[in-house]
Amino acid sequence: MLKKIVLVLSRWIRSVIPFLVLLTYAWLPVTRASDTLLLDKVIVTVNQELILHSDLEEACKQVTLEGKEADKSVEMDLLRELVLNKIFLAKAALLDDVKIPKARIQRACDFRIASLIRQYGSEEKLVQAAHQSIYHIKKGIKKRLKAEYLASCVYQHLTQHIVVRPAEVKAYFNALLPHSRPYYPASVEVHQLIIYPKASAARQEAVKSKLLQLKQLLLDGVVTFSDLAKQHSDDLHSASKGGEIGWVPLGALAHAYESATLSLKPGEISDPIASEFGFHLIERIGRNKDQYNTRHILKVVEPTEEEIRLTERELKAIKNKIVAGTLTFKAAVQQYSEDKETVAQGGLITTNHQGGDLLPGRLVSVEDLDPEVYFAIDGLEAGTVSAPQYMGRPYRSAWRLLYLKQKVAAHPMNLAQDYERIHYDLLQQKKKKAVDAWIQKAKSEFVISFSPEYRAVEQLL
């Protein structure tokens, strides 16, 4: 819960490789002892790189866990992606100045682990389903994320010179028969301004005082940090482990938390530290070159009903200024919004599809909107602001205003409304064609050998 909100790496990968799976299904790795490796069957070799039967099994297993049928056709497609990934990684090794962003990989790994834990209900159930420790699950995910990142670097290198000119867009559109032009659903551009209710200064001081009392117990040797975390911490996930967060890279946790940690000596305990999540009592466990490990006790200061209503009134006052024309929504976001992740984009709401192969730019299909957003803007005219909307969230509730900047009705494809989307689609087609041509050329430079039962995959490359 201390992790900053980050873009899902799958969205990042999809933005540069919209047609290539690149191990999307291979989230749960296989732990192989050396004797197991000797028994595992090699089904493909790409130069000196091996693809094992267990690699394919794990990819198929993930498909099944997602409720899909891993039939023979799916199995062949997955093996094709594994082979292509080896080719891309070989190309990545030849590129200069390609550095793995460790902190980014760590955050993406944490996000995927959290998603899997939510999917299975608990860390214990995830470990049970994967038949391996959480350490090995994380290790496998990081390995695959690194591979995806390197593959994305190759894709960008191969397609950076490709452009689409306006005349090409017009010619592409005119070449489509009227009945073959797609029908686009209604779409909107929505911005948000978020404010978090805050507990009174007196109640915050009371929590800090409580944490100082706990610190004194630790200094007196009356109890261990681990026992106190289990009894008092509001971070239930780490509390079950005696407050231990685990090893994280620099830059992965909230700035205030990290700054306080790095100022401590091993075994030293901080004074109460405020972050966006509450107040922390931190014990530094250790640090190496670019990682550190801590324990913490988190106390969340929940706002009262009156404090929640006070924030609602504050938001209503901001809306009145916007409606009166004395303040633009964009300026209001810059001045008041406390959602760090969207302030830089003027509060723009995006979806997992944006940056991918559906809606480029600022528009979001209404079908992809969060239901809470959809019902809040339903009935609004373009250029108007919603009533304050309450978002009850674990650990941190919030109020927000939603601004419907533009609304595009469902319609058949046309140049006037859809130039940007048509341009994007054509660009992706040209990039795919260029990469496919490179793959065909690269195949001749690799020695690729399939076991007899998988030779049909060779025709798919």
N, C-alpha and C positions, 0 to 999 in steps of 0.2 A: 504493500500500500504506500510505501515511501517513494516508489518509483515515479518520476515525472511522466506525464502522459506523453506517449510517443506515437508517431505514425506506425501503423502496422507495417512490418517489413514486407509482407505479401503485397501491400498496395504499392510500395516503392518498387519491388521487383516487377509487378504487373505494369507499372507505368513505362518501363523500358523494354519489357519482353512480353507483350500482350498475347502472344500466341504460343509461348514456350512454357511448359509446365515446370521444368527444372526442379524435380523432386518435391513438388507441392505435397504429395501424399506421403513422403517418407519422413514423417516426424518422429516416429518411435524407432530408435536404433536397436541394433542387435549387439549384445555383449559377446565377444568372441575370445575365449582363451585360445592359446596357440594350438592346443590339440584339437579344439573344435574347428579352427580354421583349416586344418589339414583334412578334416572330414567334409567340409563344406565344398559343394561342387562349383567349379568355375564354369559359367555359362557363356561369357563373352570376354575376350581380351581386346583391349584397344591399346596398341603398342605394348607397353609393359604394365598397363593398368588393368586390374581385374574387376569384373562384375560377377559377384557370387549369387548363387541361387537364393541365399538368405536375404540378399539385398532386394531382389524381386519379391520375395515372400513378404517382406516388411512393407513394401510399397502397396502390395495387394491387401495386406492386413489393414492398413490405414483406410483404404477404400471401403472395406467391409465395416470397420468401426464407424464410419460416417454414414452407414445405412445403405450403401450402394452395393451392387453385385459386381464382384471382380471376375467377370467371365473371361474367356480366352482372348477376346478382342481387346478388353481393357488391359489385360496382362501384357499383350504385345505392344500396346501404346506406351505403357509404363516402362517396358524394357527399352523401347526406342528412346525415350527421354533420358534414361540412364546412360545410354551410349552417347547421345548428343552432349550430355553434360560433360562426359570425359573429354570429348573433342573441344568443347568450349574452355575447359580448364587448361588443356594443353596450350591453347592459344593465349590464355591469360598469362601464362608463365613467360611468354615472350614480350609482353607489354611492359614498358618502362613506367615507373612512378605509380604502380598500383599498390596501395597500402590498405590492409584490412582495418576498417574502423572498429576497433575493439569495443569501445563503449557502446557504439550503435548496435553491434552484434549482441552484446550482453543485454541491452534493453529489449531487443527484439526477442531474445531467448526467454527473458523473464515474462514477456507478454504472452508468448506461446505456451509456456509452462502454466501461467495463470489461466489461460483459456482451456487448456487440457484439464486442469484441476476442476474448473467449473463444469466442464463437460462430464467428468466422471464423478463429481460430487465431493471428492477429497483427494489429498495427495496419496493417502494409503490405497485408495481404490485405483488410482492411476498406476501406481507401482505394481499393484496386483495384476492389472490388465496388461501391462508392458512386460511383466515377468523379469524386472530388473530394477535396480536402485534409481532414486531420483538423480543421483550424480551421473549415472550412465545415460539416463534420458537426456539430461541437459547437455552432456558431452556430445551426444549424437546430433541434437538439434543445432548446436553451435557449428558443428562440422558442416552440416547441410546449409546453414545460413551463410557461412563463408563461401561455400561453393556457389550459392545463388548470387552473392555479391560479385564474385569474380566473373561469373557468366554475364552479369549485367554490364560489367566494365567492357567485356568483349563486344557485347551487343552495341553499346554506345560507340565504341571504336569503329565498328563496321558500318554504322549508319549515320555518323555525325555529318557526313557530307551531303546527305539526301535532303532535298527541298521539294516543295510543291508550289508551283506558280499559279496565280489566279486563272490564267488561261487554261491550265490543266484541270482545275476544279470545274470550270464551266464546261469544258469538253467532256469530262467524266460524267457530269450531271446530265448533259444533253444526250449522252449515249445510252442512258438508262431508259428503257421503255416505261411509259407512264404507269402501267399496271405492276411494274417490278420495283417501283420506288417505295421505300419503307414508309410506314405510318408511325410517326413519333408520338409517344404519350405526352400528356401535359407535363410541363416542367416549370420550375420556379427558381429564383435567386433569393435566398433568405439569409439575413444576418441576425446575430444575437448579441445582447448586452447582458452580462451576468454579474450579479452582486451576491456575495455570501453573507448571510446573517452572522452577526458577531456577538459573542458573549460579553457581558459588561466587564469593565476593568477590574471590579471587585472580585467577581467570580474567577477571572483569570489569575488574579493574585492568590486566591485561595488554593487553586490547583498547583501553582508554583510552590506555595508553602508546603503543601502535602508532599510534593516530590522532594523538597529539601529535607523533610522529616525522614523520608525513605533513604535518602542519601546518607543522613547521619547514622541510621541503623547499619548501613553498609560499612561506613567508616569505623563504627564501634565494633564491627565483627559479629553483630548479633545474628545476622542472617546473610545468605548468599544472594547475589544479584539474580541468579537463576530462579530462586524460590520467590523473590519479590515480583519478578516479571510474571511468573505464572499466576500469582495472586492478584496483581494490580494492573497489569498492562491491558489497554484497550485494543492493542494490535493482537488479535487472537491467534493469527497465524504464527507470528514469532514467539508469542507468549508460551505456546505449546512446546517450544524448543528452548525455554528459559530465556527468552528475549533475543536470541541470536538471529541476526539478519543473514549471516553468511557472507562469503567473499564477494565483493562487488567492485567493478572498475571505478576509477576516478571519474566523476561527472555523472554517475548513474543515479545518485540519490539527491534529495532536496539540498540546495546550496547551503542553507543554514545548518543542516544536519552534518553535511560533509565538512564544512569549515570548522565546526566545533570538534568533530572527531579528530581531524588532523592536528589540532592544537593540543590534544591529549597525549600522554605517554601510555605505553601498554599497561593495562590494569587500572589506569586512572579513570575517575568518574567525573562527568561534567556537572555543572549546575543545570537547572532546567533550561532547555533550549526551545524556542518557539519556531514552529514551521507552519505551513499551510494546513497541516493535519492536526495540530495540537501542540502539547508540550512534551519534550523528551528528556529522560534521564539516560545518558549514554555512557557505556563502558567500552573503551577501546580494547579490542582483543589483540589485534596484530595488523601489520602492514608489510607488503612487499613493494616491488618497484611501482606498479600501477594499480594495485588493489588494496583493499583493507576490509577488516571484519570487525563487527561491533555487536554488542548487546544493547537493547534499549527497553525502557518502560515508557509507553505512550499513554498520556492522559488526554482524552478528547473532551473539550469544553463545549457541550451541546448548548446551543442558544435556547432561551426560553420562548414560550409562545409569544410573549410581548416583544421580544427582540426580533423574532421572525416577522411579526406584523410591522415593526418599525422599518425593516428593510423593504417590505412591500410598499409602505408609504413613501419611502425614499425613491423607489422606482417609479411610482405614480407621478411624483414631482418631476422626474427626469422626462417622462413621457409627455407631460403637459408642456414642457419647454419645447420639445420636438414638434408637437402638434401646433404650438403657437408660432413656430418658425424662428424662434430665437436660438435654437440649437439644432444642428444637423445630427442625424443618427450616427454618421461616421465620427463626428467630433465627440459625441456622447460616449461612444465606445472607447475612444482614446483617453477620455477624461475619467470615465467611471468604471468601465468593465474590469473585472478581476479575473477573467479567464485568460491566462497568459498565452494559451495555445492559439487563440483565435484573434487576439487584439491586433496583431500585425497584419491580418487580412481583413481588418474592419469588422470582425465578428462573423465572417462568412462561414456558413454551415456547409460542409462537404459530406460525401458518402464514400464508402469503399470503392465505388465504381469510378469516381472521378480520378483522373490521371490514368485510368485504364482504357478499356476499349468501348465504353458506352457514351458518356457525356463529358467531353472536354470543357474547359472553361469554368464558368461560375454557376451554370444551371444544374439543377438536380431534378431528376424525374420524381414526380409526386409519389410514384410507386415505391421509391427507394427511401423516402423520408421516414424518420422516426415517427411513429404514430402520434406521440405527444406534440411534435412540431406540426404535423399535418392537421390535427384537429384545432390547434391554436391559430393557424393561419387560414383555415377553411372559412371562406366568406369575406376575407379581407380583400380590399382593392390594392392594386400595385401602388407602392409609395406610401402605404399606411403601416401603423405600428399596432401590435396586439396589446391586449391587457396584460399586466404582469402575470407570469406563469410560475407556479411553485414547482420546484423539482426536489422531491424528497429522496435523498441519496444516503447510503450508509456512510457514516463519518462526516459527511459534508453536504448539507442541503443548500439550496440556492434559489434565488428568484431571477427571472430573466424577462427581457422584452424581446420580441421577435419583429423584425422589419422585413416586410415583403417588398423587395426592391423591384422585381419584375416577375411577370407571369406570362407564360407562353402556352396557349391552348393546344390540345392534341391536333395534329395536322399531318397531311402527307408531306414528304420531303419537298422543299423548295429552296431555291438559291437565296431568296431574300432573308428567310428566317434561319436557315441551316448552313450558311456558308462555312462557319467555323467547324461544325461537325463533319461536313463533307470533306473539308480540307484535312481534318484529322484522320478520317477513315482512309482517304487516299494516301496520306503520308504513311500510315501503318501498312497498307498494302505494298507500297514501294519498299519500305524497310524489310518486310517479310520476304519479298522477292529477292532483295539483295543478300539477305542472310541465307536464304535457301540456296542461292547460287554459290555462296561461299562454302556452305556445308558440302555441296556436291564436289567442289574443288578440293576441299580439305580431306574428304573421304579417300581420295587417291593418294594422299600423303600419309595415311595411317594404315597400319596393318591391323585390320579388324577381323576377328575370328569368332564365329558362333558355334556353339555345340549343336549337333544335328537337329534337335527338337526345336531350336529357336532360329533356324536359318531364314524362316519367312520374314523375320523382322528386318533382315538386310534389305528387303525390297521396300520397306517403309522409310528408309533413310533418304 
